């Protein structure tokens, strides 16, 4: 069953939401477009977060929990000026998501990438992460950004290496929960 909050409701509210969503910066890469999330993107988001694909991030989540995460990440645009982008590939809308944002207890903003199963192995995660990271450094003028990873997430660890991120052992010690913290610095890969 689809909850009422997940359904598009035409009218003035939908038009206002579209105007707000249109204010989220759009980034075009060679093969991707990063854009503001829309209500219909939640299906792809929940497909990721409510499946075994989310094990390394504390999932799988119940659908209502995935909705809360989706809403929180999207709202960060209004609160912080950065947040969740939907990743559209040339032939696959809602191929995944890239985040410059916060979990409630995060000490600093993170770069995270969540791709659908169908979008894997195309280099989209790398391309989307590079674009979001460039936005963090060039537009937001951040000096660094981190990615929080579970040690068992071998694909994400390989992505961090490919991106030129390095483990921040001092931050990991401070965090103290076994989370790997990969730091991205301006000028990396």
N, C-alpha and C positions, 0 to 999 in steps of 0.2 A: 504494500500500500504506500502511496505517495502522500506524505503529510501536506497539509494545506500551505505551510510555509515554503514548500518546495515548488509550488505551482505558480506559473506565470498568471498574473491577473491584469488583463488589459485595462487601460484607463489612465487617468492623470498620475496615479502613483507609479505605474510602469514607465510612463514618459519621464517623470522626475528621476527615477532610478537610472534610466538610459542616459539622461543628461549628466548625472553624477558619475556614472561609469565611464562616460566619454571624457571625463577630466583626468582619469588615470592615464599616466603616460604610456603611449604605445611605442614598442620597440620592434623594429623590423630587422631581421638578420637575413642571411642568404636564403635560408629555407623555412624560417619560422617568423611568427608574429607573436609577441607578448602583448597582451591586452588585459584590460580590466575584466574581472569575473562577471558573468551574467548568471541569472537564475538557472538556466538550462545547463550550465557547466557543472552543477552540483552532481549530476548523474555520474560523470567521469570521476569527479573527486570522491564520491562515495564508493565507486567501484574500486578505487585504490585503497581508501581508508577502511573499508568494511571487509577487506579480503586479507588473505595471508601476506599479501605484498606489504602490509603495514606492520608486520611483526617487529621489525627493527625500530619502529617508532612508537611502540607501546600498544599496537593493535593486535588483531583486528578490532575495530571500534563498532559499537552499535550505530545504527543510522543516525539517531538523534545526537550522538556524540560527534559523529562526522559533520553533521550540520553545524554544531556549535563551533568546531574548529574552522570550518569553511567561513562561517559568519565572522568569527574573530579575526581571521587572517585578512578577510576582505575589508573589515572595518578599520584596520590599521592604516589604510590610506587616509581616512578622515582624521585619525588621531595622531599619526606620525609622519605622513607624507610618503610612506612606503608600505608595501604589503604584498599581497598575492597577485600574481599575474596568471592568466590562463595562457597556455602555450598552444597555439594553433600551428600545425604543420601544413605544408602545401596541400596534401591530400587527406589530412586527418584533423578536423576541428577537435578541440579539447583533448589534445594528445597528452597533456599533462599540465603541471603547474610549477611555477618557480616562486620562491618567497624570499623577500628581504623583510624579516619581521621578527617578532618575539613570541615565545611561549611565556606564560605568566612569570615563571621563576628564572628566566634566562637573564644573565648579567649583561649580555650585549646582544645586539641584533645578529640574526643568523641568515645565512644563505642556504636554502634547502630546495631540493628538486624532487618532484613526485611525478613519475611518468606512468602512463597506462601500459599494460602488458603489450598491447599492439604496437606501441611506439618505441619499445625497447630495441636496442641494437642498431639504431639508425644514427647515433651521434647527437640526437636531439637534446639529451640531458646536458651534454658538454656545451653545445651551442647556446642553450637557454641560460645555463649558469654563467657562461662568459658574458653574455649580454647583461644579465642582472648585476653581475659584479662590476662591470664597466659603469653601469648606472650608479651604483653605490659610490664608486670612486670619482667619476667624472661629474656627475650631476649633484649627488648628495655631499660630495667632498669628504667622504669617510677616509680614514687612514688604513683601516683594516675591517674585516668582517670575518665571522667564524661560521663553521659548519659543525653541528653537534651530531656525532654518529655513534651507533652501536658497533662494537668491534666485529660482530658477526656479519655486518653488512658489507660483504666483499665487493659488490658492484659499486657501492657508494665510496668505499675506500679507494678503489681503482680510479674513480672519477676525480677524487680529491688530488691524487698523485698527478693525473693528467692535467688538472687545472693549475698545478704548481703550488698547491697549498701545503703547509707543513704542520705537523703535530705541535701543539702548544702544551708541552708537558707541565709547565708551571700552572696554567689555567686548569688543566686536568686534575692536578693535585688539589687545587683550591676547590674545584667542583666536588671531588671526592666520591663520585658515584659510579665510576667506571666508564663514563661517557668519554669517547674520544673527541677532542676539540681540535679541529683543523683550521688553521688561520690562513686567510687569504690576504696578501699584501698587495698594495698598488704595484703594478708592473709585472705581476706573475703571469705565467703562460698566457 
